[in-house]
Amino acid sequence: MLAHLLSLAPEDRYLRFGYAASDVQVSRYVDLLDFDRDEVFGIFNRRLELIAQAHLAYLPNSNRLRQAAEFGVSVLPKARGRGYGARLFDHAMLHARNRGVDTMIIHALSENAAMLKIVRKAGATVEREGGEAEARLRLPPETLGSVIEEMVESQAAEIDYQLKSNAQRVDQLRHLFGEIKAGIRKVRDSTIE
């Protein structure tokens, strides 16, 4: 996660965090993540590089909301335009819904058109105040169908990761065998001389 967030350009960090986050601030953000309470989701490419990641932070109960969660997402520039941010948002909505959350909150800068497009498409109400926007999306209660859908998605994600991991190991073995073969040729050629 830290490597992913640190690789974001300054303007992307600004859109993700709402301010020009320095390396120290990004590191502190990652260090303070509460993995016992919050959820983090990611999309990996075939090289197992984290190209998109989302953070679902569960907020404490309040009088206004029964239970709410805040959503944040980042996608590397080379992976944009493929719907990864929307896929992570959909997954986070399903995940939150199945944990009794009834409201998702998204804080975004008004200039973050990609994020605002995702939340509007999902049906969120967006209120703007100056350069910032806050989107709220009411989630339906969990159902047997939503629980099964999440289980299937989680299993598919695990299978996808394992396939990519195994393919990476095969590529590493191929490379190693190529180096061994080249070394044997070199020894054989030097012996013949």
Secondary structure, DSSP 8 states (H G I E B T S, - for coil): -HHHHHTS-HHHHHHHHSS---HHHHHHHHHT--TTT-EEEEEE-TT--EEEEEEEEEE---SS-SSEEEEEEEE-GGGTTSSHHHHHHHHHHHHHHTTT--EEEEEEETT-HHHHHHHHHTT-EEEEETTEEEEEEE-----HHHHHHHHHHHHHHHHHHHHHHHHHHHHHHHHHHHHHHHHHHHHHHHHH-
